[in-house]
């Protein structure tokens, strides 16, 4: 079943709420009017009983029953209050009975058989519905039963008229509730519709646009702020992708242009074997540089996409440094750089991804070899402290200036001193190294002194001693 739109849901909720409230209000109003009428009629009947009680209280107790009957007949036979009235003493003697009571002849219990609040009864007499109250009273130790009645025709007319009005008014209120619910739902969702309209106007060419935030601190303003924060992140991501694409295109264009120029120059005329050999060496150098650049670009793209996986296993520091030394010893010697390995402690082991840690150290060693002049030194070291082992690469190269230091981990950034030193790096190595360190739950740090060298270092968790049995198998992989 297709879910209902929010606007329709709100309209239905508003309709149900107002319709229910209208029905409950109508029922409560009718019940309150009915209770008020009943209470008013009871008090009126009670007042008539009190009139009889007051009359009996003022009578001479020495008077006989016949005289009392004559006095009651003289008073109540000609009054409206006597239309439904009868009085009987505790011995069952009738003191007064109105003609209408005689015609109906309702029963009147003795005073001892009546409840304290009296007894309410109803009967029909002709076109009248009569409500009677039978009430016990006591005068100078003698008890009487007083029964007085009241026609309910006017009350019935009032209740009927009020009920009819409610019956006609309630559907009107329900219809008004439906219209009001629809209007209120539209009014409530209008800010959301405005936000949606503004959001539809935002595309990849105007991501700098932000949604309006209402001044009221409510759910709509919170939604606007949340969407603006999301747009800020998307704008930053788009800017990063554009910059990455532009820089990558620029970096790839340079070696491709050099390759094309070298090939075109070589094809202009026949050349000797030595010239072709020199050209091929230059082409090989550019090809290696371009391959290295593409590999870094691919690694960063996979990292951004979450495709790179990090598998944490115990790594022997001795075995790791031994493999790195085999790779970099010849390169350092070719650059006339003194390459040293320093390990403080024995049987050190760290927890990390072998390929990731090796790649990070290779990036740091490559940078150190690029920016260290012949005759300088590069040191790869490991130091143990508490439950962590710090791996570092220290060189005696050109160092990093204070202006370049905050940006060295940005992609495609190359410092000013790097250009003067003749480096042709892509500016991706440290960015990739920073990502590898973060995936290992650590941070790549740097200490530098311009003109005297730099030290890059990061810490990894030391592997507990039981893991050392597994180091040999890991080191062979």
Buried (B, 14 or more C-beta within 10 A) or exposed (E): EEEEEEBEEBBBEBBEEBBEEBBEBBEEBBEEBBEEBBEEBBEEBBEBBEBBBEBBEEBEEEEEEEEBBEBBBEBBEEEEBBBBBBBBBBEEEBBBBBEBBEEBEBEBBBBEEBEEEBBBBEEEBEEBBBBBBBBBBEBEEEBBBBBBBBBBEEBEEBBEEBBEEBEEBBEEBBEBBBBBBBEBBEEBBEBBEBBEEBEEEBEEEEBEBBBEBBEEEEEBBEBBEEBBEEBEEEBEEEEEEEEBEEBBEEBBEBBEEBBEEBEEEBEEEEBEEEEEEBBEEEBEEBEEBBEBBBEBBEBBEEBBEEEBEEEBBBBBBBBBBEEBBEEBEEEBEEBEBEBEBEBEEEEBBBBBBBEBBBBBBBBBBBBBBBBBEEEBBBBBBBBBEEEBBBBBBBBBBBBBBEEBBEEBBEBBBBBEBBEEBEBEBBBBBBBBBBBBBEBBEBEBEBEBEBEEBBBBBBBBBBBEEEBBEBBEEBBEE
